[in-house]
Amino acid sequence: NGVLTQTSPTTASYAWTPPFAANDVPFNVTFTVTDDGVPVMSDSEMITINTIYNNTPPSWSDPGALVMPDQTVIEGRKVEFTYRAIDAQNDPVTYTLNNPSPAGAVINPSTGLFSWTPVIGDAGTAQIIVFASDNIAPVQPSPLTVVTVNANNPPGCS
């Protein structure tokens, strides 16, 4: 289902885009040329076009992708968000966090659910990077800054 374009009286070009699922599949194409003489004469030639797998990494910017914006949280309060990277080839996406990431910060490798509850003493800024990989293409990072502020705990008596 390609397009054959005559570029001169004696040459032509052929353009074709294989279906996306045509990974490492050979396609046979037969070209036939015919003259306008009497009698009409023609000749055919079959060629094989070999396709190769063209994988792209998961994307954080495609429609449907979800990336958590920077957050400000209070110590002791949970931060939770589900990340979603889009893989054009529909390969399974695996999610991981940078190392080191804050103590207690976790991400579900298959669902992208990020969760972290900063504890008393975690006040400050944490740089967290979520990575998405289809285990074929390079890992794609999505940086996140979480600013944790001190909890206003009631005074204690001793």
TIBA-255401 format. One record per residue: residue number from 0; x, y, z of N, C-alpha, C in turn. Coordinates in steps of 0.02 Angstrom, whole numbers, m for minus. Last residue first. Example, Ala and Ser with C-alpha at 12.3 -4.5 7.8 and 13.67 -1.06 7.14 Angstrom:
<sites>
@pos: 1 | neast: 642 | nnorth: m112 | nup: 354 | caeast: 684 | canorth: m53 | caup: 357 | ceast: 645 | cnorth: 2 | cup: 394;
@pos: 0 | neast: 660 | nnorth: m284 | nup: 390 | caeast: 615 | canorth: m225 | caup: 390 | ceast: 660 | cnorth: m165 | cup: 390;
</sites>
This chain:
<sites>
@pos: 157 | neast: 338 | nnorth: 917 | nup: 4044 | caeast: 377 | canorth: 864 | caup: 4074 | ceast: 381 | cnorth: 871 | cup: 4149;
@pos: 156 | neast: 229 | nnorth: 944 | nup: 3908 | caeast: 248 | canorth: 958 | caup: 3977 | ceast: 291 | cnorth: 900 | cup: 4003;
@pos: 155 | neast: 242 | nnorth: 1009 | nup: 3739 | caeast: 235 | canorth: 954 | caup: 3787 | ceast: 256 | cnorth: 976 | cup: 3856;
@pos: 154 | neast: 149 | nnorth: 1097 | nup: 3613 | caeast: 204 | canorth: 1092 | caup: 3663 | ceast: 190 | cnorth: 1036 | cup: 3712;
@pos: 153 | neast: 97 | nnorth: 1019 | nup: 3459 | caeast: 82 | canorth: 1054 | caup: 3523 | ceast: 140 | cnorth: 1047 | cup: 3571;
@pos: 152 | neast: 183 | nnorth: 1052 | nup: 3305 | caeast: 162 | canorth: 1005 | caup: 3357 | ceast: 147 | cnorth: 1043 | cup: 3422;
@pos: 151 | neast: 174 | nnorth: 1093 | nup: 3157 | caeast: 164 | canorth: 1132 | caup: 3217 | ceast: 136 | cnorth: 1085 | cup: 3269;
@pos: 150 | neast: 303 | nnorth: 1027 | nup: 3055 | caeast: 235 | canorth: 1020 | caup: 3082 | ceast: 231 | cnorth: 1062 | cup: 3145;
@pos: 149 | neast: 402 | nnorth: 1112 | nup: 2937 | caeast: 394 | canorth: 1085 | caup: 3004 | ceast: 320 | cnorth: 1081 | cup: 3023;
@pos: 148 | neast: 386 | nnorth: 1061 | nup: 2765 | caeast: 389 | canorth: 1112 | caup: 2817 | ceast: 376 | cnorth: 1079 | cup: 2885;
@pos: 147 | neast: 467 | nnorth: 1009 | nup: 2621 | caeast: 434 | canorth: 987 | caup: 2682 | ceast: 442 | cnorth: 1041 | cup: 2735;
@pos: 146 | neast: 452 | nnorth: 1013 | nup: 2453 | caeast: 473 | canorth: 1054 | caup: 2509 | ceast: 432 | cnorth: 1032 | cup: 2569;
@pos: 145 | neast: 502 | nnorth: 919 | nup: 2322 | caeast: 455 | canorth: 919 | caup: 2378 | ceast: 486 | cnorth: 959 | cup: 2434;
@pos: 144 | neast: 515 | nnorth: 917 | nup: 2150 | caeast: 541 | canorth: 948 | caup: 2211 | ceast: 486 | cnorth: 947 | cup: 2263;
@pos: 143 | neast: 553 | nnorth: 803 | nup: 2023 | caeast: 502 | canorth: 828 | caup: 2069 | ceast: 538 | cnorth: 859 | cup: 2128;
@pos: 142 | neast: 586 | nnorth: 748 | nup: 1854 | caeast: 606 | canorth: 775 | caup: 1918 | ceast: 547 | cnorth: 805 | cup: 1957;
@pos: 141 | neast: 585 | nnorth: 608 | nup: 1768 | caeast: 537 | canorth: 661 | caup: 1781 | ceast: 553 | cnorth: 690 | cup: 1850;
@pos: 140 | neast: 682 | nnorth: 523 | nup: 1641 | caeast: 672 | canorth: 551 | caup: 1708 | ceast: 616 | cnorth: 603 | cup: 1710;
@pos: 139 | neast: 681 | nnorth: 368 | nup: 1556 | caeast: 662 | canorth: 439 | caup: 1551 | ceast: 649 | cnorth: 466 | cup: 1621;
@pos: 138 | neast: 802 | nnorth: 251 | nup: 1499 | caeast: 756 | canorth: 273 | caup: 1552 | ceast: 744 | cnorth: 348 | cup: 1546;
@pos: 137 | neast: 808 | nnorth: 194 | nup: 1328 | caeast: 837 | canorth: 226 | caup: 1387 | ceast: 783 | cnorth: 250 | cup: 1436;
@pos: 136 | neast: 710 | nnorth: 47 | nup: 1285 | caeast: 738 | canorth: 113 | caup: 1271 | ceast: 768 | cnorth: 142 | cup: 1335;
@pos: 135 | neast: 679 | nnorth: m70 | nup: 1362 | caeast: 711 | canorth: m74 | caup: 1296 | ceast: 747 | cnorth: m8 | cup: 1283;
@pos: 134 | neast: 606 | nnorth: m51 | nup: 1475 | caeast: 658 | canorth: m103 | caup: 1478 | ceast: 690 | cnorth: m115 | cup: 1410;
@pos: 133 | neast: 537 | nnorth: 61 | nup: 1474 | caeast: 502 | canorth: 4 | caup: 1445 | ceast: 550 | cnorth: m56 | cup: 1441;
@pos: 132 | neast: 535 | nnorth: 170 | nup: 1617 | caeast: 572 | canorth: 131 | caup: 1567 | ceast: 528 | cnorth: 76 | cup: 1539;
@pos: 131 | neast: 546 | nnorth: 317 | nup: 1709 | caeast: 501 | canorth: 271 | caup: 1673 | ceast: 542 | cnorth: 235 | cup: 1620;
@pos: 130 | neast: 585 | nnorth: 385 | nup: 1868 | caeast: 608 | canorth: 361 | caup: 1803 | ceast: 555 | cnorth: 313 | cup: 1774;
@pos: 129 | neast: 579 | nnorth: 526 | nup: 1967 | caeast: 543 | canorth: 465 | caup: 1948 | ceast: 567 | cnorth: 447 | cup: 1877;
@pos: 128 | neast: 673 | nnorth: 603 | nup: 2088 | caeast: 667 | canorth: 592 | caup: 2016 | ceast: 633 | cnorth: 525 | cup: 2005;
@pos: 127 | neast: 671 | nnorth: 729 | nup: 2207 | caeast: 652 | canorth: 660 | caup: 2191 | ceast: 646 | cnorth: 655 | cup: 2116;
@pos: 126 | neast: 743 | nnorth: 824 | nup: 2323 | caeast: 741 | canorth: 816 | caup: 2250 | ceast: 727 | cnorth: 743 | cup: 2236;
@pos: 125 | neast: 677 | nnorth: 909 | nup: 2459 | caeast: 698 | canorth: 844 | caup: 2433 | ceast: 691 | cnorth: 844 | cup: 2358;
@pos: 124 | neast: 709 | nnorth: 1029 | nup: 2581 | caeast: 692 | canorth: 1017 | caup: 2511 | ceast: 720 | cnorth: 949 | cup: 2490;
@pos: 123 | neast: 635 | nnorth: 1027 | nup: 2746 | caeast: 687 | canorth: 1046 | caup: 2698 | ceast: 663 | cnorth: 1031 | cup: 2627;
@pos: 122 | neast: 604 | nnorth: 913 | nup: 2876 | caeast: 592 | canorth: 979 | caup: 2848 | ceast: 651 | cnorth: 998 | cup: 2803;
@pos: 121 | neast: 613 | nnorth: 792 | nup: 2940 | caeast: 624 | canorth: 792 | caup: 2867 | ceast: 615 | cnorth: 860 | cup: 2835;
@pos: 120 | neast: 574 | nnorth: 800 | nup: 3069 | caeast: 646 | canorth: 805 | caup: 3057 | ceast: 662 | cnorth: 805 | cup: 2982;
@pos: 119 | neast: 444 | nnorth: 687 | nup: 3061 | caeast: 471 | canorth: 744 | caup: 3098 | ceast: 547 | cnorth: 743 | cup: 3089;
@pos: 118 | neast: 434 | nnorth: 622 | nup: 2891 | caeast: 428 | canorth: 617 | caup: 2964 | ceast: 457 | cnorth: 680 | cup: 2996;
@pos: 117 | neast: 337 | nnorth: 616 | nup: 2745 | caeast: 395 | canorth: 643 | caup: 2780 | ceast: 384 | cnorth: 642 | cup: 2855;
@pos: 116 | neast: 280 | nnorth: 488 | nup: 2660 | caeast: 258 | canorth: 525 | caup: 2719 | ceast: 321 | cnorth: 551 | cup: 2753;
@pos: 115 | neast: 245 | nnorth: 449 | nup: 2495 | caeast: 297 | canorth: 467 | caup: 2543 | ceast: 264 | cnorth: 506 | cup: 2599;
@pos: 114 | neast: 220 | nnorth: 365 | nup: 2342 | caeast: 195 | canorth: 380 | caup: 2409 | ceast: 255 | cnorth: 397 | cup: 2454;
@pos: 113 | neast: 162 | nnorth: 337 | nup: 2178 | caeast: 214 | canorth: 365 | caup: 2220 | ceast: 184 | cnorth: 381 | cup: 2288;
@pos: 112 | neast: 117 | nnorth: 218 | nup: 2066 | caeast: 92 | canorth: 252 | caup: 2126 | ceast: 151 | cnorth: 271 | cup: 2171;
@pos: 111 | neast: 150 | nnorth: 145 | nup: 1954 | caeast: 172 | canorth: 214 | caup: 1957 | ceast: 147 | cnorth: 252 | cup: 2017;
@pos: 110 | neast: 124 | nnorth: 10 | nup: 1936 | caeast: 67 | canorth: 56 | caup: 1932 | ceast: 88 | cnorth: 130 | cup: 1931;
@pos: 109 | neast: 249 | nnorth: m55 | nup: 1942 | caeast: 204 | canorth: m69 | caup: 1886 | ceast: 146 | cnorth: m20 | cup: 1881;
@pos: 108 | neast: 322 | nnorth: m10 | nup: 2053 | caeast: 354 | canorth: m14 | caup: 1988 | ceast: 307 | cnorth: m25 | cup: 1930;
@pos: 107 | neast: 268 | nnorth: 113 | nup: 2160 | caeast: 250 | canorth: 47 | caup: 2137 | ceast: 278 | cnorth: 40 | cup: 2066;
@pos: 106 | neast: 387 | nnorth: 197 | nup: 2256 | caeast: 345 | canorth: 199 | caup: 2197 | ceast: 331 | cnorth: 127 | cup: 2177;
@pos: 105 | neast: 423 | nnorth: 285 | nup: 2410 | caeast: 418 | canorth: 224 | caup: 2369 | ceast: 376 | cnorth: 238 | cup: 2307;
@pos: 104 | neast: 511 | nnorth: 350 | nup: 2545 | caeast: 480 | canorth: 365 | caup: 2480 | ceast: 481 | cnorth: 302 | cup: 2437;
@pos: 103 | neast: 584 | nnorth: 313 | nup: 2656 | caeast: 512 | canorth: 300 | caup: 2656 | ceast: 477 | cnorth: 316 | cup: 2591;
@pos: 102 | neast: 704 | nnorth: 437 | nup: 2636 | caeast: 685 | canorth: 377 | caup: 2673 | ceast: 609 | cnorth: 371 | cup: 2674;
@pos: 101 | neast: 720 | nnorth: 504 | nup: 2470 | caeast: 707 | canorth: 512 | caup: 2542 | ceast: 684 | cnorth: 446 | cup: 2574;
@pos: 100 | neast: 841 | nnorth: 415 | nup: 2370 | caeast: 780 | canorth: 454 | caup: 2375 | ceast: 764 | cnorth: 459 | cup: 2450;
@pos: 99 | neast: 1006 | nnorth: 409 | nup: 2301 | caeast: 958 | canorth: 397 | caup: 2354 | ceast: 896 | cnorth: 441 | cup: 2346;
@pos: 98 | neast: 914 | nnorth: 358 | nup: 2167 | caeast: 948 | canorth: 330 | caup: 2225 | ceast: 1005 | cnorth: 378 | cup: 2242;
@pos: 97 | neast: 750 | nnorth: 389 | nup: 2101 | caeast: 822 | canorth: 400 | caup: 2104 | ceast: 849 | cnorth: 370 | cup: 2168;
@pos: 96 | neast: 630 | nnorth: 255 | nup: 2071 | caeast: 651 | canorth: 319 | caup: 2100 | ceast: 726 | cnorth: 325 | cup: 2098;
@pos: 95 | neast: 536 | nnorth: 185 | nup: 1932 | caeast: 585 | canorth: 181 | caup: 1987 | ceast: 599 | cnorth: 251 | cup: 2011;
@pos: 94 | neast: 421 | nnorth: 90 | nup: 1835 | caeast: 437 | canorth: 153 | caup: 1869 | ceast: 487 | cnorth: 140 | cup: 1926;
@pos: 93 | neast: 398 | nnorth: 22 | nup: 1676 | caeast: 420 | canorth: 10 | caup: 1744 | ceast: 443 | cnorth: 76 | cup: 1774;
@pos: 92 | neast: 276 | nnorth: m19 | nup: 1557 | caeast: 319 | canorth: 33 | caup: 1585 | ceast: 334 | cnorth: 16 | cup: 1657;
@pos: 91 | neast: 258 | nnorth: m131 | nup: 1420 | caeast: 247 | canorth: m117 | caup: 1491 | ceast: 298 | cnorth: m66 | cup: 1516;
@pos: 90 | neast: 230 | nnorth: m53 | nup: 1260 | caeast: 271 | canorth: m96 | caup: 1302 | ceast: 253 | cnorth: m81 | cup: 1375;
@pos: 89 | neast: 163 | nnorth: 24 | nup: 1167 | caeast: 124 | canorth: m11 | caup: 1218 | ceast: 164 | cnorth: m63 | cup: 1255;
@pos: 88 | neast: 239 | nnorth: 105 | nup: 1091 | caeast: 233 | canorth: 36 | caup: 1068 | ceast: 192 | cnorth: m7 | cup: 1116;
@pos: 87 | neast: 235 | nnorth: 224 | nup: 1163 | caeast: 204 | canorth: 222 | caup: 1096 | ceast: 195 | cnorth: 151 | cup: 1070;
@pos: 86 | neast: 195 | nnorth: 241 | nup: 1326 | caeast: 242 | canorth: 206 | caup: 1282 | ceast: 207 | cnorth: 195 | cup: 1215;
@pos: 85 | neast: 183 | nnorth: 368 | nup: 1445 | caeast: 151 | canorth: 337 | caup: 1387 | ceast: 205 | cnorth: 305 | cup: 1343;
@pos: 84 | neast: 176 | nnorth: 365 | nup: 1623 | caeast: 214 | canorth: 380 | caup: 1561 | ceast: 180 | cnorth: 341 | cup: 1505;
@pos: 83 | neast: 105 | nnorth: 421 | nup: 1764 | caeast: 90 | canorth: 380 | caup: 1705 | ceast: 130 | cnorth: 406 | cup: 1646;
@pos: 82 | neast: 96 | nnorth: 416 | nup: 1943 | caeast: 130 | canorth: 437 | caup: 1882 | ceast: 107 | cnorth: 392 | cup: 1824;
@pos: 81 | neast: m9 | nnorth: 460 | nup: 2069 | caeast: 5 | canorth: 407 | caup: 2020 | ceast: 34 | cnorth: 437 | cup: 1957;
@pos: 80 | neast: 33 | nnorth: 510 | nup: 2233 | caeast: 17 | canorth: 529 | caup: 2165 | ceast: 32 | cnorth: 470 | cup: 2119;
@pos: 79 | neast: 45 | nnorth: 578 | nup: 2395 | caeast: 31 | canorth: 520 | caup: 2353 | ceast: 8 | cnorth: 543 | cup: 2284;
@pos: 78 | neast: 109 | nnorth: 615 | nup: 2548 | caeast: 107 | canorth: 639 | caup: 2480 | ceast: 96 | cnorth: 577 | cup: 2437;
@pos: 77 | neast: 50 | nnorth: 628 | nup: 2716 | caeast: 68 | canorth: 587 | caup: 2658 | ceast: 61 | cnorth: 625 | cup: 2592;
@pos: 76 | neast: 122 | nnorth: 715 | nup: 2849 | caeast: 66 | canorth: 710 | caup: 2801 | ceast: 90 | cnorth: 674 | cup: 2739;
@pos: 75 | neast: 237 | nnorth: 728 | nup: 2924 | caeast: 185 | canorth: 683 | caup: 2949 | ceast: 126 | cnorth: 675 | cup: 2902;
@pos: 74 | neast: 268 | nnorth: 896 | nup: 2881 | caeast: 293 | canorth: 833 | caup: 2910 | ceast: 235 | cnorth: 792 | cup: 2938;
@pos: 73 | neast: 177 | nnorth: 955 | nup: 2742 | caeast: 193 | canorth: 962 | caup: 2814 | ceast: 217 | cnorth: 894 | cup: 2838;
@pos: 72 | neast: 232 | nnorth: 1005 | nup: 2578 | caeast: 194 | canorth: 963 | caup: 2625 | ceast: 218 | cnorth: 977 | cup: 2696;
@pos: 71 | neast: 225 | nnorth: 1057 | nup: 2416 | caeast: 244 | canorth: 1079 | caup: 2483 | ceast: 200 | cnorth: 1040 | cup: 2531;
@pos: 70 | neast: 283 | nnorth: 997 | nup: 2256 | caeast: 237 | canorth: 996 | caup: 2313 | ceast: 268 | cnorth: 1030 | cup: 2373;
@pos: 69 | neast: 277 | nnorth: 1001 | nup: 2076 | caeast: 313 | canorth: 1011 | caup: 2139 | ceast: 263 | cnorth: 1019 | cup: 2196;
@pos: 68 | neast: 160 | nnorth: 884 | nup: 1999 | caeast: 194 | canorth: 949 | caup: 2005 | ceast: 232 | cnorth: 953 | cup: 2071;
@pos: 67 | neast: 178 | nnorth: 723 | nup: 1929 | caeast: 159 | canorth: 762 | caup: 1987 | ceast: 196 | cnorth: 829 | cup: 1987;
@pos: 66 | neast: 115 | nnorth: 680 | nup: 1773 | caeast: 175 | canorth: 697 | caup: 1810 | ceast: 155 | cnorth: 741 | cup: 1868;
@pos: 65 | neast: 44 | nnorth: 573 | nup: 1656 | caeast: 32 | canorth: 610 | caup: 1719 | ceast: 98 | cnorth: 618 | cup: 1756;
@pos: 64 | neast: m16 | nnorth: 563 | nup: 1488 | caeast: 38 | canorth: 555 | caup: 1537 | ceast: 22 | cnorth: 597 | cup: 1599;
@pos: 63 | neast: m114 | nnorth: 601 | nup: 1400 | caeast: m128 | canorth: 545 | caup: 1445 | ceast: m74 | cnorth: 533 | cup: 1497;
@pos: 62 | neast: m8 | nnorth: 649 | nup: 1268 | caeast: m74 | canorth: 653 | caup: 1299 | ceast: m88 | cnorth: 590 | cup: 1341;
@pos: 61 | neast: 168 | nnorth: 650 | nup: 1315 | caeast: 113 | canorth: 630 | caup: 1271 | ceast: 46 | cnorth: 639 | cup: 1307;
@pos: 60 | neast: 268 | nnorth: 676 | nup: 1407 | caeast: 233 | canorth: 733 | caup: 1378 | ceast: 176 | cnorth: 714 | cup: 1331;
@pos: 59 | neast: 340 | nnorth: 570 | nup: 1451 | caeast: 302 | canorth: 606 | caup: 1503 | ceast: 260 | cnorth: 661 | cup: 1472;
@pos: 58 | neast: 358 | nnorth: 416 | nup: 1366 | caeast: 357 | canorth: 489 | caup: 1364 | ceast: 315 | cnorth: 515 | cup: 1422;
@pos: 57 | neast: 472 | nnorth: 279 | nup: 1340 | caeast: 410 | canorth: 307 | caup: 1367 | ceast: 415 | cnorth: 383 | cup: 1372;
@pos: 56 | neast: 570 | nnorth: 278 | nup: 1186 | caeast: 562 | canorth: 273 | caup: 1259 | ceast: 494 | cnorth: 299 | cup: 1281;
@pos: 55 | neast: 537 | nnorth: 176 | nup: 1043 | caeast: 548 | canorth: 242 | caup: 1072 | ceast: 537 | cnorth: 236 | cup: 1147;
@pos: 54 | neast: 599 | nnorth: 58 | nup: 925 | caeast: 570 | canorth: 72 | caup: 990 | ceast: 585 | cnorth: 144 | cup: 1011;
@pos: 53 | neast: 581 | nnorth: m19 | nup: 790 | caeast: 599 | canorth: 50 | caup: 805 | ceast: 565 | cnorth: 70 | cup: 870;
@pos: 52 | neast: 637 | nnorth: m163 | nup: 713 | caeast: 600 | canorth: m136 | caup: 769 | ceast: 626 | cnorth: m66 | cup: 785;
@pos: 51 | neast: 638 | nnorth: m163 | nup: 534 | caeast: 671 | canorth: m173 | caup: 598 | ceast: 630 | cnorth: m139 | cup: 652;
@pos: 50 | neast: 596 | nnorth: m251 | nup: 382 | caeast: 583 | canorth: m199 | caup: 432 | ceast: 623 | cnorth: m215 | cup: 495;
@pos: 49 | neast: 647 | nnorth: m274 | nup: 219 | caeast: 653 | canorth: m299 | caup: 288 | ceast: 642 | cnorth: m242 | cup: 336;
@pos: 48 | neast: 574 | nnorth: m306 | nup: 70 | caeast: 590 | canorth: m251 | caup: 115 | ceast: 590 | cnorth: m279 | cup: 185;
@pos: 47 | neast: 615 | nnorth: m387 | nup: m77 | caeast: 596 | canorth: m397 | caup: m7 | ceast: 620 | cnorth: m336 | cup: 32;
@pos: 46 | neast: 544 | nnorth: m379 | nup: m242 | caeast: 597 | canorth: m364 | caup: m194 | ceast: 570 | cnorth: m377 | cup: m124;
@pos: 45 | neast: 514 | nnorth: m441 | nup: m402 | caeast: 493 | canorth: m441 | caup: m333 | ceast: 554 | cnorth: m425 | cup: m289;
@pos: 44 | neast: 477 | nnorth: m374 | nup: m558 | caeast: 531 | canorth: m390 | caup: m512 | ceast: 503 | cnorth: m387 | cup: m441;
@pos: 43 | neast: 424 | nnorth: m391 | nup: m726 | caeast: 410 | canorth: m384 | caup: m655 | ceast: 471 | cnorth: m404 | cup: m615;
@pos: 42 | neast: 383 | nnorth: m315 | nup: m882 | caeast: 429 | canorth: m355 | caup: m842 | ceast: 414 | cnorth: m341 | cup: m769;
@pos: 41 | neast: 304 | nnorth: m307 | nup: m1043 | caeast: 311 | canorth: m290 | caup: m973 | ceast: 361 | cnorth: m336 | cup: m940;
@pos: 40 | neast: 239 | nnorth: m240 | nup: m1196 | caeast: 287 | canorth: m283 | caup: m1161 | ceast: 291 | cnorth: m259 | cup: m1088;
@pos: 39 | neast: 122 | nnorth: m239 | nup: m1324 | caeast: 139 | canorth: m213 | caup: m1258 | ceast: 185 | cnorth: m264 | cup: m1223;
@pos: 38 | neast: 188 | nnorth: m256 | nup: m1493 | caeast: 144 | canorth: m275 | caup: m1438 | ceast: 169 | cnorth: m244 | cup: m1372;
@pos: 37 | neast: 190 | nnorth: m91 | nup: m1472 | caeast: 147 | canorth: m143 | caup: m1500 | ceast: 193 | cnorth: m199 | cup: m1522;
@pos: 36 | neast: 220 | nnorth: 3 | nup: m1318 | caeast: 233 | canorth: m20 | caup: m1386 | ceast: 181 | cnorth: m70 | cup: m1410;
@pos: 35 | neast: 224 | nnorth: 56 | nup: m1194 | caeast: 164 | canorth: 70 | caup: m1234 | ceast: 174 | cnorth: 51 | cup: m1307;
@pos: 34 | neast: 278 | nnorth: m55 | nup: m1060 | caeast: 288 | canorth: m3 | caup: m1111 | ceast: 224 | cnorth: 8 | cup: m1149;
@pos: 33 | neast: 281 | nnorth: m75 | nup: m886 | caeast: 248 | canorth: m92 | caup: m949 | ceast: 262 | cnorth: m36 | cup: m999;
@pos: 32 | neast: 340 | nnorth: m153 | nup: m738 | caeast: 344 | canorth: m98 | caup: m786 | ceast: 315 | cnorth: m121 | cup: m852;
@pos: 31 | neast: 304 | nnorth: m192 | nup: m573 | caeast: 295 | canorth: m210 | caup: m643 | ceast: 300 | cnorth: m148 | cup: m686;
@pos: 30 | neast: 359 | nnorth: m252 | nup: m418 | caeast: 355 | canorth: m195 | caup: m463 | ceast: 349 | cnorth: m221 | cup: m534;
@pos: 29 | neast: 306 | nnorth: m321 | nup: m269 | caeast: 319 | canorth: m335 | caup: m340 | ceast: 308 | cnorth: m271 | cup: m380;
@pos: 28 | neast: 370 | nnorth: m349 | nup: m111 | caeast: 337 | canorth: m301 | caup: m154 | ceast: 356 | cnorth: m317 | cup: m226;
@pos: 27 | neast: 362 | nnorth: m425 | nup: 46 | caeast: 378 | canorth: m434 | caup: m25 | ceast: 336 | cnorth: m385 | cup: m65;
@pos: 26 | neast: 433 | nnorth: m393 | nup: 202 | caeast: 376 | canorth: m380 | caup: 158 | ceast: 399 | cnorth: m387 | cup: 86;
@pos: 25 | neast: 483 | nnorth: m468 | nup: 357 | caeast: 497 | canorth: m451 | caup: 287 | ceast: 432 | cnorth: m442 | cup: 247;
@pos: 24 | neast: 485 | nnorth: m398 | nup: 518 | caeast: 446 | canorth: m439 | caup: 471 | ceast: 466 | cnorth: m419 | cup: 400;
@pos: 23 | neast: 525 | nnorth: m326 | nup: 630 | caeast: 568 | canorth: m378 | caup: 603 | ceast: 531 | cnorth: m425 | cup: 556;
@pos: 22 | neast: 366 | nnorth: m275 | nup: 666 | caeast: 433 | canorth: m279 | caup: 693 | ceast: 469 | cnorth: m339 | cup: 663;
@pos: 21 | neast: 243 | nnorth: m209 | nup: 630 | caeast: 283 | canorth: m249 | caup: 582 | ceast: 355 | cnorth: m254 | cup: 605;
@pos: 20 | neast: 160 | nnorth: m126 | nup: 697 | caeast: 171 | canorth: m193 | caup: 726 | ceast: 215 | cnorth: m237 | cup: 682;
@pos: 19 | neast: 147 | nnorth: m16 | nup: 614 | caeast: 188 | canorth: m11 | caup: 674 | ceast: 205 | cnorth: m79 | cup: 704;
@pos: 18 | neast: 168 | nnorth: m51 | nup: 438 | caeast: 126 | canorth: m46 | caup: 498 | ceast: 170 | cnorth: m49 | cup: 560;
@pos: 17 | neast: 287 | nnorth: 49 | nup: 344 | caeast: 261 | canorth: m15 | caup: 368 | ceast: 215 | cnorth: m5 | cup: 427;
@pos: 16 | neast: 263 | nnorth: 161 | nup: 218 | caeast: 274 | canorth: 158 | caup: 290 | ceast: 245 | cnorth: 92 | cup: 315;
@pos: 15 | neast: 337 | nnorth: 201 | nup: 64 | caeast: 293 | canorth: 157 | caup: 102 | ceast: 312 | cnorth: 159 | cup: 175;
@pos: 14 | neast: 370 | nnorth: 250 | nup: m100 | caeast: 369 | canorth: 269 | caup: m29 | ceast: 317 | cnorth: 227 | cup: 7;
@pos: 13 | neast: 471 | nnorth: 243 | nup: m241 | caeast: 420 | canorth: 208 | caup: m203 | ceast: 425 | cnorth: 229 | cup: m130;
@pos: 12 | neast: 498 | nnorth: 325 | nup: m397 | caeast: 516 | canorth: 314 | caup: m327 | ceast: 456 | cnorth: 282 | cup: m292;
@pos: 11 | neast: 563 | nnorth: 297 | nup: m563 | caeast: 508 | canorth: 309 | caup: m516 | ceast: 533 | cnorth: 298 | cup: m446;
@pos: 10 | neast: 621 | nnorth: 331 | nup: m731 | caeast: 630 | canorth: 313 | caup: m661 | ceast: 567 | cnorth: 330 | cup: m620;
@pos: 9 | neast: 601 | nnorth: 374 | nup: m861 | caeast: 631 | canorth: 308 | caup: m852 | ceast: 640 | cnorth: 288 | cup: m779;
@pos: 8 | neast: 543 | nnorth: 500 | nup: m861 | caeast: 516 | canorth: 450 | caup: m907 | ceast: 543 | cnorth: 379 | cup: m895;
@pos: 7 | neast: 539 | nnorth: 528 | nup: m682 | caeast: 562 | canorth: 546 | caup: m750 | ceast: 533 | cnorth: 494 | cup: m797;
@pos: 6 | neast: 466 | nnorth: 488 | nup: m574 | caeast: 508 | canorth: 547 | caup: m565 | ceast: 538 | cnorth: 571 | cup: m631;
@pos: 5 | neast: 314 | nnorth: 424 | nup: m526 | caeast: 360 | canorth: 428 | caup: m582 | ceast: 399 | cnorth: 493 | cup: m576;
@pos: 4 | neast: 287 | nnorth: 346 | nup: m374 | caeast: 286 | canorth: 411 | caup: m408 | ceast: 337 | cnorth: 410 | cup: m465;
@pos: 3 | neast: 190 | nnorth: 245 | nup: m277 | caeast: 240 | canorth: 244 | caup: m330 | ceast: 232 | cnorth: 308 | cup: m370;
@pos: 2 | neast: 160 | nnorth: 215 | nup: m112 | caeast: 146 | canorth: 262 | caup: m166 | ceast: 205 | cnorth: 260 | cup: m215;
@pos: 1 | neast: 96 | nnorth: 61 | nup: m38 | caeast: 139 | canorth: 120 | caup: m42 | ceast: 118 | cnorth: 164 | cup: m100;
@pos: 0 | neast: 41 | nnorth: m60 | nup: 0 | caeast: 0 | canorth: 0 | caup: 0 | ceast: 43 | cnorth: 63 | cup: 0;
</sites>
